[in-house]
Structure formats: structure tokens, C-alpha cells
């Protein structure tokens, strides 16, 4: 398990606000599956 913040930091260091929203969307989709 990896924390959302950790994933964002490792993968996308720029544009954190915008990409944070994208990460939230992917996490939501994964939880539905």
C-alpha cells in the first residue's frame, strides 16, 4: 500500500494540485473495482 501523497511526490513532483485531483480520480476508480 502506498499513500496518495507519496505516490504524487514520487511520480509527479510538478503541478501537484492538478495531478492530485487526477490521482484522486484513479484511486476512486480502483476502489470501485
Predicted model as a PDB file, atoms N, CA, C, CB and O in Angstrom, pLDDT in the B-factor column:
MODEL        1                                                                  
ATOM      1  N   UNK A   1       0.838  -1.169   0.000  1.00 82.00           N  
ATOM      2  CA  UNK A   1       0.000   0.000   0.000  1.00 82.00           C  
ATOM      3  C   UNK A   1       0.889   1.240   0.000  1.00 82.00           C  
ATOM      4  CB  UNK A   1      -0.957  -0.006   1.211  1.00 82.00           C  
ATOM      5  O   UNK A   1       1.877   1.307   0.732  1.00 82.00           O  
ATOM      6  N   UNK A   2       0.541   2.188  -0.801  1.00 81.00           N  
ATOM      7  CA  UNK A   2       1.297   3.446  -0.865  1.00 81.00           C  
ATOM      8  C   UNK A   2       0.338   4.602  -0.641  1.00 81.00           C  
ATOM      9  CB  UNK A   2       2.040   3.599  -2.234  1.00 81.00           C  
ATOM     10  O   UNK A   2      -0.785   4.600  -1.145  1.00 81.00           O  
ATOM     11  N   UNK A   3       0.784   5.571   0.104  1.00 87.00           N  
ATOM     12  CA  UNK A   3      -0.049   6.734   0.387  1.00 87.00           C  
ATOM     13  C   UNK A   3      -0.149   7.610  -0.845  1.00 87.00           C  
ATOM     14  CB  UNK A   3       0.512   7.535   1.572  1.00 87.00           C  
ATOM     15  O   UNK A   3       0.771   7.675  -1.660  1.00 87.00           O  
ATOM     16  N   UNK A   4      -1.284   8.282  -0.966  1.00 81.00           N  
ATOM     17  CA  UNK A   4      -1.539   9.174  -2.100  1.00 81.00           C  
ATOM     18  C   UNK A   4      -0.436  10.226  -2.224  1.00 81.00           C  
ATOM     19  CB  UNK A   4      -2.910   9.860  -1.947  1.00 81.00           C  
ATOM     20  O   UNK A   4       0.065  10.475  -3.320  1.00 81.00           O  
ATOM     21  N   UNK A   5      -0.066  10.831  -1.118  1.00 81.00           N  
ATOM     22  CA  UNK A   5       0.956  11.877  -1.136  1.00 81.00           C  
ATOM     23  C   UNK A   5       2.307  11.337  -1.591  1.00 81.00           C  
ATOM     24  CB  UNK A   5       1.089  12.507   0.245  1.00 81.00           C  
ATOM     25  O   UNK A   5       3.043  12.003  -2.320  1.00 81.00           O  
ATOM     26  N   UNK A   6       2.618  10.128  -1.154  1.00 83.00           N  
ATOM     27  CA  UNK A   6       3.884   9.501  -1.528  1.00 83.00           C  
ATOM     28  C   UNK A   6       3.917   9.210  -3.026  1.00 83.00           C  
ATOM     29  CB  UNK A   6       4.102   8.204  -0.728  1.00 83.00           C  
ATOM     30  O   UNK A   6       4.929   9.442  -3.687  1.00 83.00           O  
ATOM     31  N   UNK A   7       2.818   8.708  -3.551  1.00 77.00           N  
ATOM     32  CA  UNK A   7       2.720   8.430  -4.984  1.00 77.00           C  
ATOM     33  C   UNK A   7       2.870   9.710  -5.789  1.00 77.00           C  
ATOM     34  CB  UNK A   7       1.383   7.751  -5.313  1.00 77.00           C  
ATOM     35  O   UNK A   7       3.617   9.757  -6.767  1.00 77.00           O  
ATOM     36  N   UNK A   8       2.160  10.738  -5.373  1.00 71.00           N  
ATOM     37  CA  UNK A   8       2.235  12.023  -6.075  1.00 71.00           C  
ATOM     38  C   UNK A   8       3.657  12.563  -6.075  1.00 71.00           C  
ATOM     39  CB  UNK A   8       1.288  13.042  -5.432  1.00 71.00           C  
ATOM     40  O   UNK A   8       4.140  13.046  -7.099  1.00 71.00           O  
ATOM     41  N   UNK A   9       4.326  12.483  -4.933  1.00 74.00           N  
ATOM     42  CA  UNK A   9       5.684  13.008  -4.826  1.00 74.00           C  
ATOM     43  C   UNK A   9       6.657  12.236  -5.707  1.00 74.00           C  
ATOM     44  CB  UNK A   9       6.149  12.965  -3.380  1.00 74.00           C  
ATOM     45  O   UNK A   9       7.505  12.833  -6.370  1.00 74.00           O  
ATOM     46  N   UNK A  10       6.537  10.910  -5.713  1.00 72.00           N  
ATOM     47  CA  UNK A  10       7.467  10.087  -6.480  1.00 72.00           C  
ATOM     48  C   UNK A  10       7.244  10.183  -7.982  1.00 72.00           C  
ATOM     49  CB  UNK A  10       7.352   8.655  -6.048  1.00 72.00           C  
ATOM     50  O   UNK A  10       8.202  10.197  -8.756  1.00 72.00           O  
ATOM     51  N   UNK A  11       5.998  10.247  -8.390  1.00 70.00           N  
ATOM     52  CA  UNK A  11       5.694  10.202  -9.817  1.00 70.00           C  
ATOM     53  C   UNK A  11       5.612  11.592 -10.432  1.00 70.00           C  
ATOM     54  CB  UNK A  11       4.393   9.465 -10.046  1.00 70.00           C  
ATOM     55  O   UNK A  11       6.167  11.836 -11.504  1.00 70.00           O  
ATOM     56  N   UNK A  12       4.924  12.497  -9.760  1.00 64.00           N  
ATOM     57  CA  UNK A  12       4.727  13.833 -10.307  1.00 64.00           C  
ATOM     58  C   UNK A  12       5.129  14.878  -9.290  1.00 64.00           C  
ATOM     59  CB  UNK A  12       3.272  14.038 -10.735  1.00 64.00           C  
ATOM     60  O   UNK A  12       4.368  15.174  -8.369  1.00 64.00           O  
ATOM     61  N   UNK A  13       6.304  15.436  -9.443  1.00 64.00           N  
ATOM     62  CA  UNK A  13       6.745  16.459  -8.495  1.00 64.00           C  
ATOM     63  C   UNK A  13       6.247  17.847  -8.877  1.00 64.00           C  
ATOM     64  CB  UNK A  13       8.258  16.466  -8.403  1.00 64.00           C  
ATOM     65  O   UNK A  13       6.243  18.742  -8.031  1.00 64.00           O  
ATOM     66  N   UNK A  14       5.834  18.051 -10.107  1.00 61.00           N  
ATOM     67  CA  UNK A  14       5.320  19.350 -10.537  1.00 61.00           C  
ATOM     68  C   UNK A  14       3.805  19.293 -10.632  1.00 61.00           C  
ATOM     69  CB  UNK A  14       5.935  19.766 -11.893  1.00 61.00           C  
ATOM     70  O   UNK A  14       3.218  18.215 -10.732  1.00 61.00           O  
ATOM     71  N   UNK A  15       3.186  20.445 -10.601  1.00 60.00           N  
ATOM     72  CA  UNK A  15       1.735  20.567 -10.768  1.00 60.00           C  
ATOM     73  C   UNK A  15       0.968  19.685  -9.782  1.00 60.00           C  
ATOM     74  CB  UNK A  15       1.340  20.205 -12.196  1.00 60.00           C  
ATOM     75  O   UNK A  15       0.046  18.970 -10.174  1.00 60.00           O  
ATOM     76  N   UNK A  16       1.340  19.734  -8.541  1.00 61.00           N  
ATOM     77  CA  UNK A  16       0.771  18.828  -7.535  1.00 61.00           C  
ATOM     78  C   UNK A  16      -0.728  18.986  -7.344  1.00 61.00           C  
ATOM     79  CB  UNK A  16       1.452  19.043  -6.222  1.00 61.00           C  
ATOM     80  O   UNK A  16      -1.426  17.994  -7.137  1.00 61.00           O  
ATOM     81  N   UNK A  17      -1.235  20.201  -7.408  1.00 67.00           N  
ATOM     82  CA  UNK A  17      -2.672  20.384  -7.181  1.00 67.00           C  
ATOM     83  C   UNK A  17      -3.465  19.702  -8.279  1.00 67.00           C  
ATOM     84  CB  UNK A  17      -3.033  21.880  -7.113  1.00 67.00           C  
ATOM     85  O   UNK A  17      -4.384  18.934  -7.994  1.00 67.00           O  
ATOM     86  N   UNK A  18      -3.124  19.971  -9.524  1.00 72.00           N  
ATOM     87  CA  UNK A  18      -3.818  19.377 -10.663  1.00 72.00           C  
ATOM     88  C   UNK A  18      -3.661  17.864 -10.668  1.00 72.00           C  
ATOM     89  CB  UNK A  18      -3.295  19.964 -11.972  1.00 72.00           C  
ATOM     90  O   UNK A  18      -4.637  17.134 -10.842  1.00 72.00           O  
ATOM     91  N   UNK A  19      -2.460  17.404 -10.483  1.00 73.00           N  
ATOM     92  CA  UNK A  19      -2.200  15.968 -10.519  1.00 73.00           C  
ATOM     93  C   UNK A  19      -2.773  15.255  -9.303  1.00 73.00           C  
ATOM     94  CB  UNK A  19      -0.712  15.711 -10.610  1.00 73.00           C  
ATOM     95  O   UNK A  19      -3.118  14.076  -9.377  1.00 73.00           O  
ATOM     96  N   UNK A  20      -2.873  15.960  -8.193  1.00 75.00           N  
ATOM     97  CA  UNK A  20      -3.515  15.381  -7.015  1.00 75.00           C  
ATOM     98  C   UNK A  20      -4.958  15.022  -7.306  1.00 75.00           C  
ATOM     99  CB  UNK A  20      -3.445  16.346  -5.836  1.00 75.00           C  
ATOM    100  O   UNK A  20      -5.460  14.002  -6.834  1.00 75.00           O  
ATOM    101  N   UNK A  21      -5.625  15.862  -8.085  1.00 82.00           N  
ATOM    102  CA  UNK A  21      -7.006  15.590  -8.485  1.00 82.00           C  
ATOM    103  C   UNK A  21      -7.057  14.358  -9.376  1.00 82.00           C  
ATOM    104  CB  UNK A  21      -7.617  16.807  -9.214  1.00 82.00           C  
ATOM    105  O   UNK A  21      -7.961  13.533  -9.243  1.00 82.00           O  
ATOM    106  N   UNK A  22      -6.104  14.228 -10.276  1.00 83.00           N  
ATOM    107  CA  UNK A  22      -6.039  13.053 -11.155  1.00 83.00           C  
ATOM    108  C   UNK A  22      -5.808  11.789 -10.335  1.00 83.00           C  
ATOM    109  CB  UNK A  22      -4.919  13.219 -12.207  1.00 83.00           C  
ATOM    110  O   UNK A  22      -6.452  10.767 -10.571  1.00 83.00           O  
ATOM    111  N   UNK A  23      -4.894  11.856  -9.378  1.00 84.00           N  
ATOM    112  CA  UNK A  23      -4.619  10.702  -8.521  1.00 84.00           C  
ATOM    113  C   UNK A  23      -5.879  10.321  -7.751  1.00 84.00           C  
ATOM    114  CB  UNK A  23      -3.455  11.006  -7.541  1.00 84.00           C  
ATOM    115  O   UNK A  23      -6.192   9.137  -7.626  1.00 84.00           O  
ATOM    116  N   UNK A  24      -6.601  11.305  -7.236  1.00 88.00           N  
ATOM    117  CA  UNK A  24      -7.854  11.022  -6.524  1.00 88.00           C  
ATOM    118  C   UNK A  24      -8.846  10.305  -7.430  1.00 88.00           C  
ATOM    119  CB  UNK A  24      -8.475  12.321  -5.990  1.00 88.00           C  
ATOM    120  O   UNK A  24      -9.537   9.387  -6.988  1.00 88.00           O  
ATOM    121  N   UNK A  25      -8.922  10.713  -8.679  1.00 91.00           N  
ATOM    122  CA  UNK A  25      -9.838  10.078  -9.628  1.00 91.00           C  
ATOM    123  C   UNK A  25      -9.444   8.620  -9.876  1.00 91.00           C  
ATOM    124  CB  UNK A  25      -9.857  10.856 -10.958  1.00 91.00           C  
ATOM    125  O   UNK A  25     -10.309   7.745  -9.906  1.00 91.00           O  
ATOM    126  N   UNK A  26      -8.164   8.353 -10.051  1.00 91.00           N  
ATOM    127  CA  UNK A  26      -7.704   6.973 -10.259  1.00 91.00           C  
ATOM    128  C   UNK A  26      -7.957   6.104  -9.031  1.00 91.00           C  
ATOM    129  CB  UNK A  26      -6.215   6.956 -10.606  1.00 91.00           C  
ATOM    130  O   UNK A  26      -8.374   4.953  -9.154  1.00 91.00           O  
ATOM    131  N   UNK A  27      -7.703   6.658  -7.853  1.00 91.00           N  
ATOM    132  CA  UNK A  27      -7.951   5.912  -6.621  1.00 91.00           C  
ATOM    133  C   UNK A  27      -9.431   5.581  -6.497  1.00 91.00           C  
ATOM    134  CB  UNK A  27      -7.476   6.712  -5.394  1.00 91.00           C  
ATOM    135  O   UNK A  27      -9.790   4.474  -6.095  1.00 91.00           O  
ATOM    136  N   UNK A  28     -10.275   6.515  -6.834  1.00 93.00           N  
ATOM    137  CA  UNK A  28     -11.713   6.285  -6.796  1.00 93.00           C  
ATOM    138  C   UNK A  28     -12.118   5.149  -7.730  1.00 93.00           C  
ATOM    139  CB  UNK A  28     -12.463   7.560  -7.167  1.00 93.00           C  
ATOM    140  O   UNK A  28     -12.924   4.293  -7.365  1.00 93.00           O  
ATOM    141  N   UNK A  29     -11.557   5.146  -8.932  1.00 92.00           N  
ATOM    142  CA  UNK A  29     -11.852   4.081  -9.900  1.00 92.00           C  
ATOM    143  C   UNK A  29     -11.362   2.730  -9.395  1.00 92.00           C  
ATOM    144  CB  UNK A  29     -11.208   4.397 -11.259  1.00 92.00           C  
ATOM    145  O   UNK A  29     -12.048   1.719  -9.549  1.00 92.00           O  
ATOM    146  N   UNK A  30     -10.171   2.712  -8.791  1.00 92.00           N  
ATOM    147  CA  UNK A  30      -9.627   1.457  -8.267  1.00 92.00           C  
ATOM    148  C   UNK A  30     -10.487   0.908  -7.130  1.00 92.00           C  
ATOM    149  CB  UNK A  30      -8.188   1.664  -7.781  1.00 92.00           C  
ATOM    150  O   UNK A  30     -10.674  -0.303  -7.019  1.00 92.00           O  
ATOM    151  N   UNK A  31     -11.004   1.788  -6.296  1.00 92.00           N  
ATOM    152  CA  UNK A  31     -11.836   1.344  -5.190  1.00 92.00           C  
ATOM    153  C   UNK A  31     -13.156   0.751  -5.682  1.00 92.00           C  
ATOM    154  CB  UNK A  31     -12.104   2.503  -4.242  1.00 92.00           C  
ATOM    155  O   UNK A  31     -13.707  -0.154  -5.054  1.00 92.00           O  
ATOM    156  N   UNK A  32     -13.653   1.256  -6.789  1.00 90.00           N  
ATOM    157  CA  UNK A  32     -14.912   0.748  -7.342  1.00 90.00           C  
ATOM    158  C   UNK A  32     -14.751  -0.647  -7.927  1.00 90.00           C  
ATOM    159  CB  UNK A  32     -15.437   1.694  -8.411  1.00 90.00           C  
ATOM    160  O   UNK A  32     -15.708  -1.418  -7.994  1.00 90.00           O  
ATOM    161  N   UNK A  33     -13.519  -0.967  -8.355  1.00 77.00           N  
ATOM    162  CA  UNK A  33     -13.272  -2.277  -8.958  1.00 77.00           C  
ATOM    163  C   UNK A  33     -13.048  -3.265  -7.926  1.00 77.00           C  
ATOM    164  CB  UNK A  33     -12.117  -2.259  -9.886  1.00 77.00           C  
ATOM    165  O   UNK A  33     -12.821  -4.436  -8.231  1.00 77.00           O  
TER     166      UNK A  33                                                      
ENDMDL                                                                          
END                                                                             
